[in-house]
């Protein structure tokens, strides 16, 4: 196998995540900036940022959304004009601790409102009229490789879609079923070598699986209670990967269901509660293993939603959006620009901060990587990290 990017549904993933003690020592020597973990949280479908980060003091918000707006007396106030959806109550302690940043107005010029194309733009960090073959993280790792002793460059949890990790030359893993590899590993047996070269390769892989299973069988016993459901399990896996001594530079987890054209209030409330509970659990688990200060997490989605509600108690595809950045070294607060409803373009918000500025922040201020080389241009980073 010549390609360095792999898709693992089960036991093979273990072999990629196991390293002998000598390699672990090499990781410690070579880690550099990549010992700081980056966790990406994708909100699939296009989350409605206006009902997530609520401009509750702006009467235009309520005029545009007479039926689905978050009621003013239910908003979790961040300041005199801006608040959070009440389902995000689990994030309030992070805000009060100064470990949650809210970036408003994220977008890009000439926005595309297609799910497929817009998430491709976010995944590749391209311009709207530019088509790139590799994800932005894949290009990062090609330009400045992750130390060879790391278990992987990045891991995508519970998905085959590699997103920002897609591209040749990347040691990226799609871990579809984090529990399956241990069950499958018990079936693998180290057997003596035979004359058949192909069989020898299979046997060698099986032997690595057995060793990997032994190495990873020492599960981290978190005291943290993770939310039930796929997203809670993905958060648990992200925390387990953070605890892995071999090292992983980036992890992506996803929460599905944000394409809320119909009956948005109930659906989004459930999803935002899942998101907040998962992110709060992530912090708790990372504190347990001493990795909260060395982890940076942020949300992203393909686009926002239109300011005006539609006829089916939902919202349609829009443009600029608000996103969360959290971690022990985050300088909490509001960044970007609050939505301006008096300056809409074809019913949509103008963006205030290019999303590639968020990526540049992670690259330069978190990992120490030259972002211009990766992003094919210079984007001013956000001053939201204490580094």
QUIMOLIN-V103488 format. One record per residue. RES is the residue in one small letter. PHI is phi as a letter, one per 30 degrees, with the letter a starting at -180 (* if undefined). Layout:
[[RES	PHI] [RES	PHI]]
//
This chain:
[[x	*] [x	c] [x	d] [x	c] [x	c] [x	b] [x	c] [x	c] [x	c] [x	a] [x	d] [x	d] [x	d] [x	d] [x	e] [x	d] [x	c] [x	c] [x	b] [x	d] [x	e] [x	d] [x	d] [x	d] [x	d] [x	d] [x	e] [x	d] [x	d] [x	c] [x	e] [x	h] [x	d] [x	d] [x	d] [x	d] [x	d] [x	c] [x	c] [x	c] [x	c] [x	d] [x	c] [x	d] [x	j] [x	j] [x	d] [x	d] [x	d] [x	d] [x	c] [x	c] [x	c] [x	c] [x	d] [x	d] [x	c] [x	c] [x	d] [x	d] [x	e] [x	d] [x	d] [x	d] [x	b] [x	d] [x	c] [x	c] [x	d] [x	d] [x	d] [x	e] [x	d] [x	c] [x	d] [x	d] [x	d] [x	c] [x	a] [x	d] [x	b] [x	b] [x	b] [x	c] [x	e] [x	e] [x	d] [x	c] [x	e] [x	d] [x	d] [x	d] [x	e] [x	d] [x	d] [x	d] [x	d] [x	i] [x	c] [x	b] [x	c] [x	c] [x	c] [x	c] [x	i] [x	d] [x	a] [x	a] [x	d] [x	h] [x	d] [x	c] [x	c] [x	d] [x	e] [x	d] [x	d] [x	d] [x	d] [x	d] [x	d] [x	d] [x	d] [x	c] [x	h] [x	c] [x	d] [x	d] [x	c] [x	c] [x	c] [x	c] [x	d] [x	b] [x	d] [x	d] [x	d] [x	d] [x	d] [x	e] [x	d] [x	d] [x	d] [x	b] [x	d] [x	d] [x	e] [x	d] [x	d] [x	d] [x	d] [x	a] [x	d] [x	a] [x	b] [x	c] [x	c] [x	h] [x	a] [x	c] [x	d] [x	d] [x	h] [x	d] [x	c] [x	d] [x	k] [x	d] [x	i] [x	c] [x	d] [x	c] [x	b] [x	c] [x	c] [x	d] [x	b] [x	e] [x	c] [x	d] [x	d] [x	d] [x	d] [x	d] [x	d] [x	d] [x	d] [x	d] [x	b] [x	d] [x	b] [x	d] [x	d] [x	b] [x	d] [x	d] [x	d] [x	d] [x	d] [x	e] [x	d] [x	d] [x	d] [x	d] [x	d] [x	d] [x	d] [x	d] [x	d] [x	d] [x	d] [x	d] [x	d] [x	d] [x	d] [x	d] [x	d] [x	d] [x	e] [x	d] [x	c] [x	d] [x	d] [x	e] [x	c] [x	d] [x	d] [x	d] [x	j] [x	e] [x	d] [x	d] [x	d] [x	d] [x	d] [x	e] [x	d] [x	e] [x	d] [x	d] [x	d] [x	d] [x	d] [x	d] [x	d] [x	d] [x	j] [x	b] [x	d] [x	b] [x	b] [x	b] [x	b] [x	b] [x	b] [x	c] [x	j] [x	d] [x	d] [x	c] [x	d] [x	b] [x	h] [x	d] [x	e] [x	d] [x	d] [x	d] [x	e] [x	d] [x	d] [x	d] [x	d] [x	d] [x	e] [x	d] [x	d] [x	d] [x	d] [x	d] [x	d] [x	e] [x	e] [x	e] [x	d] [x	d] [x	d] [x	e] [x	c] [x	i] [x	b] [x	d] [x	d] [x	c] [x	b] [x	b] [x	b] [x	b] [x	c] [x	a] [x	a] [x	d] [x	a] [x	c] [x	b] [x	d] [x	d] [x	d] [x	d] [x	c] [x	d] [x	c] [x	h] [x	b] [x	b] [x	c] [x	e] [x	b] [x	b] [x	d] [x	b] [x	c] [x	b] [x	c] [x	b] [x	b] [x	l] [x	d] [x	c] [x	d] [x	c] [x	d] [x	k] [x	c] [x	b] [x	i] [x	b] [x	d] [x	d] [x	c] [x	d] [x	c] [x	b] [x	d] [x	c] [x	h] [x	i] [x	c] [x	d] [x	d] [x	d] [x	c] [x	b] [x	d] [x	e] [x	d] [x	d] [x	d] [x	d] [x	d] [x	d] [x	d] [x	d] [x	d] [x	c] [x	c] [x	c] [x	i] [x	c] [x	d] [x	d] [x	d] [x	d] [x	d] [x	d] [x	h] [x	l] [x	c] [x	b] [x	d] [x	d] [x	c] [x	d] [x	b] [x	b] [x	c] [x	b]]
//
